[in-house]
Amino acid sequence: MTDLRGKTLFITGASRGIGLAIGLRAARDGANVVVAAKSSVPNPKLPGTIHTAAKAIEETGGRALAIQCDIREEDQVRAAVAQTVATFGGIDILVNNASAIWLRGTLDTPIKRFDLMQQVNARGTFLCSQACLPHLLHAANPHILTLAPPPSLDPKWWGQHTGYTLAKMGMSFVTLGLAAEFGPRGVAVNALWPRTVIATDAINMIPGVSPAQCRTPAILADAAHAILTTPSREVCGRFVIDEDILRERGTTDFSSYAVDPSQPLLTDLFLD
């Protein structure tokens, strides 16, 4: 399979940033893209809503369905999945992109923030996967792709921000488990993580990071496309780094992805 024409992607947190970039890349092929996110009205601090994202996807050549959905709420997730199936006839791909971040130490992490990260990141990934899997099991080339890092027990990542690391590694371990459980049944379950920091609104949470030291979300969109167009029985249980998969597929020059090619790039969290 070389493209995603006619495939239905359910993407969480797709109103902006990496989720939207993955949706737009799929839309170029003529895919159906479900924008499942909380942002239904404009926010002065965060540009983009499910409606602006859906409009951009349709202008790019895809079909879009905007669904306001908080992935912490089981009823909302199951209703969104049902609406997707009623609209497009099934689900071929789930992209677990939604994630909450808080890069502070233990004494500077409010429990409300800790709970938010666990509920959105690990629990949300599990819930969305659970809701989509009955439909993915009937798809021709089903994929679950989660934006999560390779699992790490290195204390340097845990000591800096235990709450966030726990939540993010939760997504990684859910990926590990689902791959073992559903890979043999033909569902590809993989994780994708950037080699460098990506210029999204999340970098506002990382002290001292300038967008000029980042890459654009386009690199993750192209990397996701490379994974999602691979036969599902050929790629499962992998923790893919964006650069690595693109290099495997023949990309040698990554300069076009840099926000400012003259600046040195910052390596992302959880990578040495």
Secondary structure, 3 states (H helix, E strand, C coil): CCCCCCCEEEEECCCCHHHHHHHHHHHHHCCEEEEEECCCCCECCECCCHHHHHHHHHHHCCEEEEEECCCCCHHHHHHHHHHHHHHHCCCCEEEECCCCCCCCCHHHCCHHHHHHHHHHHHHHHHHHHHHHHHHHCCCCCCEEEEECCCCCCCHHHHHHCHHHHHHHHHHHHHHHHHHHHHHHHCCEEEEEECCECECCHHHHHCCCCCHHHCECCHHHHHHHHHHHCCCHHHCCCCEEEHHHHHHHCCCCCCHHHECCCCCCCCECCCCC
